Amino acid sequence: MSLKKNDREIIQEVLQGNTELFRLLVQKYERAVFNYVFRMVRQREEAEDLTQETFVKAFCALRKYDSSYEFSTWIFRIALNVCRDFFRRRKFAFLSLSQPVGEEGEEELEQLVEQSAFSDPDGVVLDKEMVLEMEKAIARLPLKLREVIVLRHIENLSYEEIAKITGLPLGTVKTYLHRARKKLKEWLQEYFGPDVSET
């Protein structure tokens, strides 16, 4: 019966003392949150820890949850802030061009590609090589651009949802997306040549 409850009903019961039900929210959103966090930090163990931290923070702050927002928007906002804290602690905002991606990271990327194909805005599924290069290119973006491009083109969120999650004005979200797409296209053209499709 509990599995048929919507997010708000589950949250209400958790707040009333049935804390075990929170696991339903974890089960529902854990993979999406992990995929998002992994694409931000590009380290599997760190992504696992930060995903767990995201849900711990969500549980502890559940009484502050504003039910006018979708829980998915709220949990992604927490995940984004957890990633920002991670980068502040490490004192870097993007991966160096000279920093290689480890074998473990490559294996995880392959799994993520197989689980959910990366498509362009027109829905054309890119071939596997381009997908992997796209992932690497995204990791090179400055953090503020990486946040919006992942939310838009990996998580398929609307501009309005991204604005709520990041706390940015809608116009800024669109500007950041434009800059990110332009930079990604430049990098992909360097790798694949000038005929590469728009991202």
Backbone torsions as a table, in degrees:
resi	resn	phi	psi	omega
1	MET	NA	-41.2	-177.5
2	SER	-62.4	-30.5	-177.3
3	LEU	-66.0	-20.4	-178.6
4	LYS	-88.6	-6.4	179.6
5	LYS	-72.2	145.9	174.9
6	ASN	-81.8	173.4	-174.5
7	ASP	-58.2	-44.3	-176.6
8	ARG	-65.1	-37.5	178.2
9	GLU	-66.9	-39.4	177.6
10	ILE	-63.3	-46.6	-179.4
11	ILE	-60.2	-41.9	179.6
12	GLN	-60.8	-42.2	179.3
13	GLU	-68.7	-37.8	177.2
14	VAL	-61.1	-44.1	-179.5
15	LEU	-67.0	-23.7	178.4
16	GLN	-86.5	0.6	174.3
17	GLY	120.1	-12.2	-180.0
18	ASN	-87.6	68.2	-172.3
19	THR	-65.5	-21.4	-179.9
20	GLU	-61.6	-27.0	-178.2
21	LEU	-67.3	-17.4	180.0
22	PHE	-59.6	-26.8	179.8
23	ARG	-61.3	-26.1	177.9
24	LEU	-65.7	-37.9	176.8
25	LEU	-69.0	-38.0	177.3
26	VAL	-62.3	-47.4	-179.6
27	GLN	-61.3	-36.7	-177.1
28	LYS	-72.7	-37.5	-171.5
29	TYR	-113.6	-4.7	-173.5
30	GLU	-60.2	-46.1	-177.9
31	ARG	-63.8	-44.1	-179.3
32	ALA	-63.8	-41.4	179.1
33	VAL	-66.2	-43.6	178.8
34	PHE	-60.8	-46.2	179.9
35	ASN	-58.4	-42.1	178.3
36	TYR	-63.8	-50.4	-177.5
37	VAL	-62.8	-41.4	-179.2
38	PHE	-61.3	-41.1	179.9
39	ARG	-68.6	-21.9	177.5
40	MET	-81.1	-43.9	-171.8
41	VAL	-102.7	-20.5	176.2
42	ARG	59.9	24.6	176.6
43	GLN	-133.7	120.8	-171.6
44	ARG	-61.2	-50.1	-177.0
45	GLU	-63.7	-42.2	178.0
46	GLU	-62.8	-41.5	-179.8
47	ALA	-62.9	-40.2	178.0
48	GLU	-63.4	-44.8	-179.9
49	ASP	-64.5	-42.2	-177.4
50	LEU	-71.3	-31.8	175.1
51	THR	-65.1	-44.6	176.9
52	GLN	-61.8	-42.8	178.6
53	GLU	-60.6	-38.4	179.0
54	THR	-59.0	-46.3	-177.8
55	PHE	-73.9	-31.6	175.0
56	VAL	-64.4	-45.6	178.5
57	LYS	-62.7	-40.3	179.4
58	ALA	-62.8	-44.0	-179.7
59	PHE	-63.0	-43.7	-178.0
60	CYS	-68.2	-27.5	-177.0
61	ALA	-103.2	13.4	-172.0
62	LEU	-59.4	-31.4	179.5
63	ARG	-68.6	-17.2	178.4
64	LYS	-91.6	-2.9	-178.6
65	TYR	-63.0	128.9	178.7
66	ASP	-94.3	110.0	-173.6
67	SER	-68.2	-4.9	174.7
68	SER	-75.1	-14.4	174.8
69	TYR	-98.5	150.5	169.8
70	GLU	-68.2	144.3	178.3
71	PHE	-60.9	-35.1	179.9
72	SER	-59.6	-40.8	177.4
73	THR	-64.3	-43.0	-178.0
74	TRP	-64.5	-44.8	-176.6
75	ILE	-69.6	-33.9	176.3
76	PHE	-69.1	-34.6	177.2
77	ARG	-64.2	-41.2	177.4
78	ILE	-63.9	-44.4	179.7
79	ALA	-60.4	-41.7	178.4
80	LEU	-61.3	-45.1	179.8
81	ASN	-66.9	-35.2	176.0
82	VAL	-63.2	-41.8	177.6
83	CYS	-65.3	-41.6	177.9
84	ARG	-60.8	-41.8	177.6
85	ASP	-62.3	-40.7	178.6
86	PHE	-58.8	-47.3	-178.9
87	PHE	-68.1	-35.6	177.1
88	ARG	-63.9	-40.7	178.9
89	ARG	-64.2	-37.9	-178.3
90	ARG	-85.9	-11.8	178.3
91	LYS	59.5	43.9	168.8
92	PHE	-145.5	151.0	-177.1
93	ALA	-113.5	-10.6	177.2
94	PHE	-157.7	160.6	179.1
95	LEU	-77.7	137.0	178.1
96	SER	-65.3	146.2	178.4
97	LEU	-63.9	-24.5	-178.1
98	SER	-90.1	-4.8	-177.4
99	GLN	-84.8	115.5	-178.0
100	PRO	-72.8	153.7	174.0
101	VAL	-87.6	127.4	-176.7
102	GLY	-67.8	162.5	-179.8
103	GLU	-60.2	-39.5	-179.9
104	GLU	-62.4	-39.9	177.8
105	GLY	-64.2	-39.2	178.8
106	GLU	-63.6	-42.1	179.2
107	GLU	-62.0	-41.5	-179.6
108	GLU	-66.1	-39.0	177.7
109	LEU	-61.6	-41.7	179.3
110	GLU	-60.1	-42.7	179.4
111	GLN	-63.7	-43.3	-179.0
112	LEU	-65.7	-37.1	178.6
113	VAL	-63.3	-42.6	-179.6
114	GLU	-68.6	-34.7	-177.3
115	GLN	-72.1	-40.1	-178.8
116	SER	-147.6	107.0	-174.7
117	ALA	-64.2	141.3	177.4
118	PHE	-87.0	121.6	-178.7
119	SER	-116.7	156.1	173.6
120	ASP	-80.6	173.1	-176.3
121	PRO	-57.2	-24.7	179.7
122	ASP	-87.3	1.7	176.7
123	GLY	85.0	10.6	179.3
124	VAL	-82.1	117.9	-178.3
125	VAL	-72.8	124.5	-179.0
126	LEU	-78.4	153.9	178.7
127	ASP	-70.9	163.8	-170.0
128	LYS	-60.6	-39.5	-179.2
129	GLU	-63.0	-44.1	-179.9
130	MET	-67.1	-35.3	177.2
131	VAL	-58.4	-47.8	-178.3
132	LEU	-65.3	-40.1	177.5
133	GLU	-67.3	-35.1	176.4
134	MET	-62.9	-43.4	178.5
135	GLU	-59.4	-44.7	179.9
136	LYS	-64.9	-39.6	179.9
137	ALA	-65.7	-40.6	177.5
138	ILE	-59.2	-39.9	-179.1
139	ALA	-65.9	-19.9	179.8
140	ARG	-85.3	-13.8	-177.8
141	LEU	-67.5	149.3	170.1
142	PRO	-56.5	150.5	-172.6
143	LEU	-53.2	-44.9	-174.9
144	LYS	-65.2	-30.4	177.4
145	LEU	-80.5	-37.8	179.7
146	ARG	-62.7	-39.3	-179.6
147	GLU	-56.7	-49.1	-174.3
148	VAL	-75.4	-35.2	-178.3
149	ILE	-69.5	-37.2	178.0
150	VAL	-68.2	-43.6	179.6
151	LEU	-63.8	-36.2	-177.6
152	ARG	-79.3	-51.6	-169.1
153	HIS	-101.7	-12.2	173.7
154	ILE	-101.3	-48.3	-179.0
155	GLU	-89.1	-8.0	176.7
156	ASN	58.0	38.8	178.9
157	LEU	-87.2	155.2	179.0
158	SER	-75.6	165.3	176.6
159	TYR	-59.4	-40.3	-178.5
160	GLU	-64.3	-42.4	178.6
161	GLU	-64.4	-40.6	179.3
162	ILE	-63.8	-40.2	178.5
163	ALA	-61.7	-41.5	178.9
164	LYS	-65.5	-42.1	-176.9
165	ILE	-68.7	-44.4	-175.2
166	THR	-85.8	-19.2	-175.9
167	GLY	77.3	15.2	-179.3
168	LEU	-94.0	150.8	171.8
169	PRO	-61.8	151.3	-177.8
170	LEU	-57.1	-41.2	179.7
171	GLY	-62.4	-36.1	179.1
172	THR	-69.2	-38.7	176.8
173	VAL	-58.0	-46.8	-179.4
174	LYS	-65.0	-38.7	178.2
175	THR	-64.2	-46.0	179.3
176	TYR	-62.3	-40.7	178.9
177	LEU	-63.5	-41.4	178.7
178	HIS	-61.2	-46.0	179.9
179	ARG	-63.4	-42.3	-178.6
180	ALA	-64.8	-45.4	179.7
181	ARG	-62.2	-40.7	179.6
182	LYS	-62.4	-44.9	-179.4
183	LYS	-66.5	-42.3	179.0
184	LEU	-62.7	-42.1	179.5
185	LYS	-62.0	-41.8	179.2
186	GLU	-60.6	-46.4	-178.9
187	TRP	-65.9	-41.0	-179.3
188	LEU	-68.6	-33.6	176.4
189	GLN	-66.5	-34.0	176.1
190	GLU	-62.3	-35.4	-175.1
191	TYR	-86.8	-45.8	-172.5
192	PHE	-102.8	-11.9	-177.1
193	GLY	103.7	170.4	-171.8
194	PRO	-68.3	-13.5	-176.4
195	ASP	-89.8	6.8	-178.5
196	VAL	-60.8	144.4	-177.5
197	SER	-67.5	155.7	173.5
198	GLU	-61.1	145.1	175.8
199	THR	-90.8	NA	NA
